[in-house]
Every structure is written in C-alpha cells, then in structure tokens.
Amino acid sequence: MDETSGKGGFRNFITQSGLGLRSRTESAPAGAAARRAAGRRAPGSRQSSLGQRAPHKMADGKARQRAEIAVTELHKKIRDAFEVFDHEANNTVDVREIGTIIRSLGCCPKEGELHDLIAEVEEEEPTGYIRFEKFLPVMTNVLLERRYRPIPEDILLQAFEVLDPAKRGFLSKEELIKYMTEEGEPFSQEEMEEMLSAAIDPESNTIHYKDYITMMVIDENEIL
C-alpha cells in the first residue's frame, strides 16, 4: 500500500499517524478598514454612522476575546506537554524529546518536517536543548494553522489490514518488529521499544491493531 511504501516506509507512516481561529484574526484588518471608511463620511451622517459602528465594534471585541481565550488555552496545553520532559524544571528539554512533545499535541509531522521544525526552535549554536520561550510561539502557530494533521483513522486501519493479508485482526510481535526494521528507514532501538510497549498485548504477544488505533488516535477537538 502507498501509505506504507516509499522513503521512510513503515516508520514514516507510524510517525505521521500520531498513533477558524485564523479566520477571526485575519478578518480584523478588514473590520478596521471599514471603521476608518465610516469615519470619513460627511458630517451630516455622523450620528447614523456611529449608530452602525457600535454593533460591529462589539462583534469585533467578542471575536478578539474568543481568540485570546483560545490562545491562552493553547499555551497551557503546550506548557503542560513541554513540562512532562522538562526534567530539570529549567524551561528546557532535550531536543530528542521534541518529536514526542509535538505528537502528544496532536501533530504528526514527517521526519523531514520535524527536522525543519527543530531547526526553527534551536539556538543559533545548537546546544542539544530547546528552550520553552522559543518553542512556544512556533508551536502555537503550528496548532493555530492546523499543520501536520494525523492520518485519518480509517486510512490507518486500511494500512494495517494490508500488513495482515489473512485478516486476523492482529499482528504478532515478530511481524511488527520485521516491519519496523525492514520496511524503509528502520526504527531506532528506543523508538521500537516505545512502540512495542504501547502496542503489544503482553498476554498474547500480539498487537490487535484496531483497538490500538482507537486508543492512540487523538481527537483534534481535545487540542483546539
């Protein structure tokens, strides 16, 4: 299947799976222009113009307030995710944890996109650590713009079914390891252990992929 083939193969597919706010802010300049135009009307129409402007000002104010609340909530979600890996409580995390933090926020960039994002938040002279103050504005924009959306649940299911031609509804641990090490770019040992611990049922030593997908897919509404 195309989703699991190509450069990166199964690894890229898994990392991508994650297994309006902009329209409000973009409408603000148009609203400001309309208010300036209203202010240039003839003196005789001043009273009626003021009467027409009041509802628009109220609407703009409410939109800005909603936007500010949404951004404040996003900032809290980003800080909470960041702090899980801020082991020294000094507002920095190991750069190797950034991918995990980003995916915990419902974003599933490809490996190349993740590297670009890390380059954007790294220091000019990379230290191996990412500061929260640099990460916050970049991650806020990513979430507001709804970038790096996860692969839909139905596509995930189809892809796992291709790996399970007998339609058993599960893959063995050995089969999963084979796909992680032989299909495209291999998983690192740490990545493989992380996925196996989350995916494999210890009693049967298999992954029941439909249950796994349901458990791992993130509802966008929980983020935005």
N, C-alpha and C positions, 0 to 999 in steps of 0.2 A: 504494500500500500504506500502511496506517495507520502503520507504523513510520517512514516517511519523510515523512509529511504532518503538517500541524498546525503550531503555532507553533514556530519554530526549524527545522523541516523537516530537510533532509539534514544540516545542521550538528549539530543536537542528536543525531540518530541516530548519527553518527560519533563524537561525543564520548562518548556513552553506551556505545558498543561497546567502547572501550578497545583498539578495533583497534589446639560444645560446651564451648569453653573457659569461656563464661559459665555453663553449667550446673554446672561444677565449683565456681566461686566462689559461685554462688547457693545451692549445697547446703550451704555451710559453716555458715550460721546454724542450719539445721535440725539439723546434726550437733552443734553446740554446745548447742542446747536439749535434745537427747536426753541429752547427757552431764550437763547440770545436773539433769535429771529423775532420772537414775540415781543421782546423788549424794545425792538426798533420800530414798532408800529406807531402810527400817528397819535399825537397826544389825545385826541378825542376818543380814541378806542382804549385808552389806558385802563379804565375801570373794568371793561369786559375782558381785556387780556389778563388782568390779574386774577379775575374770577376763574378763567380757564386754566391758568397755570397751577393753581393750588392742588387740584386732584393729581396732576402729573408729578408734582413735587412729592406728594405723599406716596405715590406709587413707586417713584424712584427711591425714596427713603426706605420703603419696606423691602425693595429688591436688594438694596445695599446691605440692609440689616440681615436679611436671609443669607446673603453671600458671606458676610463677616462671620455669622454663626457657623456656616458650613466649613469655612476655612479654619476656624478655631477648633472645630471637632476633628478635622483632618490633622491638624498639628498635634492634637492629643494622641490620635491613633499612631502617627509616625513616631512620636516620642516614646510611647509605650512599647512599640516594636523595637526601637533602637535600644532602649534601656535593658531589654532582655539580654543583649550581648555586650552591654557596657559593664564589663566585669569589674573594672577599677572605679566605677562611678565618677569618671572624669570627662564625660561627654565625648568619648571616643570609642570606636570599635575597630577590631581587626578588619582590614579590607576584605579578608576572605569570608567574612560573615555578611557582607553587603547583599549578595545574591539571595541569601536566606531571608534577610530582613525585607527586601523588595518583594519576594514571593509571598511572604506572610501578609503583605498588604494587598494581595490580590493581583499583582502584576507578574507577568511571565515573559520577560524578555528573552530573545535568543542569546546565545553566548556572545556573539559579536555586539549586540545591542547592550548587553550587560557590561562588556569591557568599555564601550563608549561612555556609558553612564558613570562607571567608576572613574574614568579619566576626567569627567566633568567635576567630580566632587573631591578628587585627590588634591593634595598640595602641589605647588609648582615643583617642589623637590619631594617626591613621594617618600613617606615615612613608614608605610605599611599599615597606617591607621587613618580612619576617616573621622573628621570632627562633625558633631551634630549640627553646628551652625552652618556648615557648608552643605550638609546632606538635606537639611530641612527644606530650603526653598526649591531645590531641584526636585525632591520627591513630591512636594506639594504640587508643582506644575505637572508632574507625570500623572498624578491622580486626578487633578482637575481636567486634564486633557484626555483622560481615559486611555492612556497609552499602554501598550503591552498587555492587551486583554488575553485571558487564558483561552485555550482551545475549548470549544463547547463540549459539554458532557456527552452528547450523542456521538460526536466525532471521536472522542476518547474511547468510547465503548466499541465503536467500529474497528478502531486500530487494534485494540486488544483482541478482538474476535479474529482478526487476520492472523494474529500470533497463535491463535487457538483454533486451528482448522477443524479439529474434532468437535468443536462447540461444547466442550465440557463445562465451561463457565469458570475455569481456573487454569492457572499455570503452576507448574512445580517450581520450587526454589531453584533447582538446577537449570530449568528452562529460562527463568528470569535472569539468572546470572549469565547465561550464554548470550542473551540479547544485550545485556549491559556491557559485556566485554568484547563481543564480536561484531556487533552491528554499528558501523560508523565509528565515531570518536568514542573510545571507551570511557566508562565512569572511573573516577578516581576511587581508591580504596575507601576513603571517607564517605564519598557520595553513595557508593554501593552499600556500605554498612547502614547508612542513614535510611536509604530506601527499603532495604530488606527488613530493618527493624520496624518500619511503619507498615509495610505491605504484607509481610508473610505471617500467616496464622501459625503460631508455634506448635499447635496440636497436630495439624495436618501437613505442615511444612509446604503449604501452597499459598498462592495469592488468589482469592476469589475477587476477580478484578471489578465486577460490577459493584460489590459492596465497597471496595477500596476507592473507586471513583466517586461514589456517592459521599463517602466520608471526606475525601480530600478536596473536592471541588468547592471553591469559595464563592459565596453569593456576593455579587458586586454591591448589592444594596447594603450589605453589612459594612462596606468600606466607604461608599459615597451616600 
